[in-house]
């Protein structure tokens, strides 16, 4: 039994390593962002990628989908896109005399909601049921989405023209927020070399399957978490609701997300148990986008990252 467990552990570790290396053929120098995105996948969590245009957000999602051989659909969010374009609609069939469901763009395993904050709040909200319940309801009928189902949404900074800030309810449904950032000079030079002849994304081969991803998602939930780690995670989240610089703290959904992310990070690092450092590592990606700072904190140019770091520093590590 123990030998089987060790064999499975090595298999998972080998698969995750292959996925990261495969995506790195397309995304240069952003290993941490790739690792975080992979952890979100293992937790069945949706990801918000917030960054400047042109840094590789779309390429990252496409490479991840190809690596797992998942069905992929890109939805370009524009001001004129309608909810029915996403969820689908009913059309009357004159031959059968009945209404038939015409699937929308949401019917894929990995969805790229590109520039999600360029469309109206009404269209943004059409994703809420899909993200939370993994289903869509059209004209009173419910349709299940494929498994695994994960949404990657890219977002330009809200200071850009033509952007709508995402409502707190929708931000809370994103498991994690990550950022790629600009590459260093050496990374940008390597990028030119790699893309000299052709786009590596076009020739990228799968290294795993969607079924393997589902199996690994189930394994994450078996990673051991001590009661003291549970209390540590709860303390971190509860402090966000009591801090003087925060108007809106993290929700219980965030507590569960931090718990699950710590399990995934432990598994990614070849451990069957969670350490306090796992929770600390995942705190900012999980909690940062869920916090609303006071105007006074913003005037001091404080960031959610700095506030989370301060909160963690004053909590006793178990």
BASE-362822 format. One record per residue (C-alpha): residue in three letters; x, y, z. Coordinates in steps of 0.02 Angstrom, whole numbers, plus 50000, padded with zeros to 5 digits. Layout:
REM residues N
alaXYZ
...
***
This chain:
REM residues 318
unk500005000050000
unk501415011950047
unk502345007449887
unk500795011749785
unk500655028549875
unk502485032449839
unk502285027449657
unk500755038749640
unk501695052949724
unk503145051449601
unk501935050649455
unk501045066649510
unk502695075549541
unk503345070249370
unk501745075849283
unk501715092949367
unk503545095649324
unk503225091349142
unk501755103549135
unk502795117949203
unk504255114149085
unk503055112948937
unk502245129748972
unk503975137548995
unk504295133848811
unk503055147948776
unk503155158948931
unk504945164448967
unk505545168149144
unk503865167449233
unk504015150849325
unk503155156849484
unk501625163149390
unk501525146449298
unk501655136849462
unk500285147449542
unk499135144849392
unk499455126149403
unk499015126149589
unk497375134849549
unk496995121349419
unk497325107949549
unk496075116549666
unk494735118249531
unk494945137049552
unk494675151149428
unk496105163249398
unk496135182049370
unk497685187549276
unk497915206249299
unk499295214749202
unk499775226349061
unk499335221548882
unk500595211148787
unk501495202148929
unk500885184648884
unk499255182448979
unk498345174248834
unk499845163548787
unk499965156948965
unk498165150748965
unk498295143248790
unk499895134048838
unk499105126948996
unk497575120748900
unk498665112648767
unk499785104448898
unk498285095648976
unk497455092148807
unk495895101348868
unk494585109148755
unk494895127848750
unk493815142748708
unk494315160948703
unk492965173848732
unk493465191448684
unk492505202848801
unk491995218748711
unk490705232148754
unk489435224648632
unk489535206248685
unk487905199348758
unk487615186648898
unk486825174648771
unk488455174648672
unk489255166848824
unk487925155448899
unk487015150848739
unk485205153348688
unk483615143948637
unk483115143748454
unk481465137948383
unk481615122848267
unk480215123648138
unk480415105248092
unk480235098348268
unk479115112348332
unk480205114048488
unk481515125748554
unk483305119248546
unk484775124748651
unk486215132248552
unk487775131348662
unk488745147248694
unk490615149748703
unk490625144048885
unk490495125748835
unk492335121048848
unk493475114448984
unk494625129448995
unk493905146648958
unk494925162148926
unk493855177448967
unk494985189848880
unk494945207748944
unk493445203949052
unk493335221549121
unk493025229248949
unk491235223048944
unk489715228649042
unk489335222449219
unk487795213349152
unk488845202749035
unk490175200249169
unk488855193349287
unk488335180149159
unk489895170649213
unk489405169749397
unk488315154149389
unk489565145249276
unk491015149049392
unk490125144249552
unk488965130049500
unk489835123749342
unk488205125049247
unk487205137749148
unk485335141049150
unk484485146648989
unk482605149348981
unk482345139249139
unk483365124349081
unk485015119749163
unk486505113249065
unk488055105749145
unk489765111749092
unk491165099549047
unk492395093349178
unk493625099749220
unk492945117449200
unk494055132349237
unk493985150749193
unk495525161349165
unk495065179649152
unk496285193049096
unk496055210649158
unk496905226849109
unk497255239449248
unk495665249049289
unk496525265549251
unk496445261049065
unk495095269048959
unk493535258648926
unk493675247349077
unk492335242749206
unk492895237649380
unk492345219949425
unk491065219449567
unk491635212149733
unk490445197249714
unk491305192149553
unk493065195449617
unk492695183849763
unk492315169749642
unk494065170449571
unk495105158249670
unk496725167349638
unk497465182849559
unk499155182249475
unk500235194349378
unk501595191149250
unk502475208049244
unk503735213849116
unk505195202149079
unk506985206549124
unk508185211748985
unk508925194148979
unk507195186248973
unk506625197948835
unk508175193748735
unk507825175048759
unk506045178348702
unk506655185448536
unk507765170248509
unk506365158048548
unk505105166648435
unk506355169848295
unk505685156948174
unk503945152148237
unk502785153848384
unk503155139448505
unk501315139148551
unk500865132848378
unk501955117248397
unk501675114148582
unk501215096048620
unk500135089348763
unk501095081148906
unk499575075749008
unk497685073548993
unk496105081149061
unk495755064749153
unk497445065849239
unk497025083549294
unk495375077749370
unk496295063749462
unk497585075849532
unk496205087649588
unk495505073549694
unk497245069949767
unk497435087949827
unk495995085549947
unk496925071050030
unk498435081550082
unk498505081750272
unk498185098250364
unk498485098950551
unk497195107550661
unk498495120750709
unk498715124950524
unk496815126450510
unk496815138950653
unk498275148450576
unk497345150350410
unk495755155950498
unk496755168850599
unk497515176250441
unk495815178250357
unk494935184850512
unk496275198050536
unk495835205150364
unk494095208850432
unk494785218050584
unk496235227950511
unk496025246850517
unk496625249050338
unk495335237150264
unk493505241450229
unk493005224350162
unk493945209050222
unk494065191650150
unk492525180250150
unk492345162350214
unk492535157250032
unk494275164850042
unk494655154550198
unk494245138550106
unk495235144449954
unk496785147850060
unk496595130850143
unk496475121849976
unk497875132049897
unk499045127350040
unk498645109050007
unk499015111149821
unk500665120149854
unk501175106249973
unk500775093049843
unk501705102649709
unk503225102549824
unk503125083549847
unk502365083850021
unk500845074850089
unk500615087650229
unk500425106550241
unk501685118050326
unk501345135850387
unk502465142150247
unk501225135050120
unk499845146150189
unk501005161250193
unk501555158150013
unk499765157449948
unk499035171450057
unk499345186049938
unk498765177449776
unk497195171049864
unk496725186149971
unk497445201349881
unk496055204149755
unk494695201349886
unk495195215650001
unk494525233349987
unk495675246050070
unk495105262050154
unk495315278650065
unk496585283650196
unk497615268050160
unk497525271649973
unk498085289650003
unk499605282550093
unk499895271849937
unk499735255950038
unk499415240049937
unk498455224349982
unk500105214849972
unk500885225850106
unk499365224650219
unk499315205550205
unk501175204550245
unk500915215350400
unk499455204550457
unk500465188550438
unk501945196050532
unk500915198750689
unk500135181350696
unk501065167950791
unk501675154050678
unk501125136750740
***
